Amino acid sequence: MKKTLLSIVLLICILPLVSHVGSPGVIYEGKLGNYRILANVNPPDVIPGIALVTVIIPENPEGINLEVRPVYWSAGLKGTPVADPMLAVSGEPGKYEGELWFMAGGTSSVQVILTEKGETFETIIPIMAMPTAQKDMPLELGVPLTLLGILLVVLIVTILAAAMGDSIREPGQERSQKANRKKQIGMAIGIVVVGLVIWGGKSWWDSEADYYKETLYKPFEAKSFFQQENDGDYLLLKVDSTVLNYGRITRKLSYMVPDHGKLMHLFLIRKGDLDVFAHLHPHRIDTLNYKVKLPPLPSGDYHVFADITRYTGFSETIVSDLTIPEGKNFSLASNQEGILGRDDTYTFSNPVTNKVSTLDGDIMVCGKPGIKTDLPGGYTAIWETETGKFDAGKLYNLDFALFDQAGEPAKLEPYLGMMGHAVVLKHDGSVYIHLHPTGNYSMGSQQMLLERFETGRIGFTNLPTVHSFPDSIDRVLAFLDQLPDSERDSLLMGDMSHWEWTDEEHAEHSMVSFPYAFPEEGQYRIWIQVKIDGKIVNGAFDVEVE
């Protein structure tokens, strides 16, 4: 009864149902004009909904104007609304906040616009604006709306009854039996009319709710299989695309494109102890099946996370599980030479425990204490942090200093077009993210969006042919694979700019930094990946987030 009565007033009370807090935020770091910016976009979990945007400019320049607006892949720049201003946060120099409405789901982006002295600078941050939740009516809102619905029903019935009876009597005239009959008829008509309106409203509301439920984002389901062959062990990943009731074009697997020169970035992490980590790059058998050679990993149950990006700019992670049985191929050494592809890597680390890494007062980097971990090959990584404590939802730069076997700053080389990669995983596996020095967004997605906006195309016409597109992408991948590392990294990096440490404190250190905001409290493990002397080196750190 409560739900039925609410239908009559929902049209005027829909706004309070919109959620402001959505899926984990998108982190961006890069240059905007002459300044380095850090941005955090928290997309809504219901669409339409409001995204919260935070931009930090460490230099805190004066006389600038900062604006943001949502830009959809399907609508382009011409179909984009007027930008909304970002407001400076009182007491926090260089920090700006704002809100953006996302009215439809799909591949989108936030365009950040900085104006200074008549010059305008822009950058694009990819956002996957998809509804992920269906909200229940809060009790404190439902009770007043129910009472209001009852009041409206009583008023409408009373008005119709009065219109049929009392309104046609002369002033001072007594109500006749005929007038009473008319009033009763008016009341009956009012009840029927209001009932039909409520029934129609409920039918419409249920239809909208069912459609919204169909458009909720559903991750791909996939199954991973362990397969032994004459030349070693393999992982087979089979994707089930039947969940695509919505976004059949946006999320089409035939439109997969490379990100950092690879069609898929797959991470294997042993469950429980989190002591085994592998970063692999499967090759495509067909649009639903992928295969990659496994390093000699120990038996156990593994998390499988596979990151992919489409021509439409839509990027997501396919989650699966893998069980590696007891076998003879396990080797404790994490030297991948001759076993894996040149860009595949794996490592072993200490099992996670309830005791997280703590600061060592004897370890100082740039005047700050640090958390130290030894890396394969005699290298060392130190996580530079003042307190070792982190708050959920707060944007941080995770800064790491790398040293060679002699304790001197290590000479870092690009790894797949980046000066470093990182993976963050909550101990229970509920939070996973693949990080880069530029943030946690897909570079391939950003490239697809920028190219799309430059063409001025809109809608879903003029798309590549589904049957030939995968073949053309495979040829691009083959071309990249045959290039020397230096040439390939130069192509992959393009005009991307990594933050350069120019301050005196860091001038003599080899640093890599990852911007990130831990989405929730709990215990996390962070793996960092860098390339030193032509070798991919991995290290693990543990942290507790409050």
Sequence and secondary structure as in RCSB ss.txt:
>XXXX:A:sequence
MKKTLLSIVLLICILPLVSHVGSPGVIYEGKLGNYRILANVNPPDVIPGIALVTVIIPENPEGINLEVRPVYWSA
GLKGTPVADPMLAVSGEPGKYEGELWFMAGGTSSVQVILTEKGETFETIIPIMAMPTAQKDMPLELGVPLTLLGI
LLVVLIVTILAAAMGDSIREPGQERSQKANRKKQIGMAIGIVVVGLVIWGGKSWWDSEADYYKETLYKPFEAKSF
FQQENDGDYLLLKVDSTVLNYGRITRKLSYMVPDHGKLMHLFLIRKGDLDVFAHLHPHRIDTLNYKVKLPPLPSG
DYHVFADITRYTGFSETIVSDLTIPEGKNFSLASNQEGILGRDDTYTFSNPVTNKVSTLDGDIMVCGKPGIKTDL
PGGYTAIWETETGKFDAGKLYNLDFALFDQAGEPAKLEPYLGMMGHAVVLKHDGSVYIHLHPTGNYSMGSQQMLL
ERFETGRIGFTNLPTVHSFPDSIDRVLAFLDQLPDSERDSLLMGDMSHWEWTDEEHAEHSMVSFPYAFPEEGQYR
IWIQVKIDGKIVNGAFDVEVE
>XXXX:A:secstr
 HHHHHTTTGGGS GGG  S  SS EEEEEEETTEEEEEEEE  SSSSEEEEEEEE TT  SSEEEEEEEEETTT
TTTT    EE EE TTSTTEEEEEEEE S EEEEEEEEEEETTEEEEEEEEEEE         HHHHHHHHHHHH
HHHHHHHHHHHHHHTGGGS TT    HHHHHHHHHHHHHHHHHHHHHHHHHHHHHHHHHHHHHHHS    EEEEE
EEEETTEEEEEEEEE TT SS TTTT GGGEE BTTBS EEEEEETTT  EEEEE  EEEETTEEEEE  S  SE
EEEEEEEEEETTS EEEEEEEEEE S S   S    TTTS TT EEEE     SS    EEEEEETTEEEEEEE 
GGG EEEEE SSS B TT  EEEEEEEE TTSSB  EE BTTBS EEEEEETTSS EEEEBTTBSS HHHHHHHH
HHHHHT  TT S   TTTHHHHHHHHHHHHHTS HHHHHHHHHTT       STTTTTSEEEEEEE   SSEEEE
EEEEEEETTEEEEEEEEEEE 
